[in-house]
Amino acid sequence: MLTRFLIAGALSAAFVSPVFAQADMICDQDGLSKVETEVGAFTDATRKDYAEKELAMAKEAMAANDAEKCKTHMANALKGGSSD
């Protein structure tokens, strides 16, 4: 029984952590500038290209006043297509 609770807890933590990482992002010009700076530091061309596309979509979402979509694209840009 305890094992089931531990497994359930581990699985829920895996799904909740990306939400918390995204929760502290603010979709405004300052937030986008910070992400843009971090993306500019990427050295892998494929990763940087992916991140720049996500950043462009984040800017479009901000212009459309869709904060949740903007945060999602900002988070994706920071991940740069990595699987973690």
C-alpha positions in Angstrom: 0.0 0.0 0.0 2.8 2.4 0.9 4.5 1.6 -2.3 1.5 2.6 -4.3 1.4 6.0 -2.6 5.1 6.5 -3.2 4.7 5.7 -6.9 1.7 7.9 -7.2 3.6 10.8 -5.5 6.6 10.4 -7.8 4.4 10.4 -10.9 2.5 13.5 -9.8 5.7 15.3 -9.0 7.0 14.6 -12.5 3.9 16.2 -14.0 3.6 19.1 -11.6 7.2 20.4 -11.8 6.9 21.9 -15.3 3.8 23.7 -14.2 5.7 25.3 -11.3 8.6 26.3 -13.6 6.2 28.0 -15.9 4.2 29.6 -13.0 7.1 32.0 -12.1 7.4 33.3 -15.7 5.8 36.7 -16.5 4.7 37.3 -20.0 5.8 40.9 -20.5 8.6 42.7 -22.4 11.1 42.2 -19.6 10.3 38.5 -19.4 10.7 38.1 -23.1 13.9 40.0 -23.1 15.4 37.7 -20.4 14.4 34.6 -22.5 15.8 36.2 -25.6 19.1 36.8 -23.8 19.3 33.2 -22.7 18.4 31.9 -26.1 21.1 34.1 -27.6 23.6 32.2 -25.5 22.7 28.8 -27.0 25.6 27.4 -29.0 23.8 24.4 -30.6 22.4 25.7 -33.9 19.4 23.3 -34.0 18.5 24.1 -30.4 18.9 27.9 -31.0 16.7 27.7 -34.1 13.9 25.9 -32.3 14.1 28.3 -29.3 14.0 31.4 -31.6 10.8 30.0 -33.3 9.2 29.4 -29.9 10.3 32.9 -28.8 8.6 34.4 -31.9 5.4 32.5 -31.0 5.6 33.8 -27.5 5.8 37.4 -28.8 2.8 36.7 -31.0 0.8 35.3 -28.0 1.8 38.4 -25.9 0.5 40.7 -28.7 -2.7 38.7 -28.7 -3.0 39.0 -24.8 -2.8 35.3 -24.4 -0.6 35.0 -21.3 -0.8 31.3 -20.8 0.2 30.5 -24.4 3.0 33.1 -24.1 4.3 31.4 -21.0 4.2 28.0 -22.6 6.2 29.2 -25.6 8.7 31.0 -23.3 9.2 27.7 -21.4 9.6 25.8 -24.6 12.2 28.4 -25.8 14.2 28.0 -22.7 14.1 24.2 -23.1 15.3 24.7 -26.6 13.9 21.4 -27.8 15.6 19.3 -25.1 13.7 16.5 -23.6 14.2 17.4 -20.0 
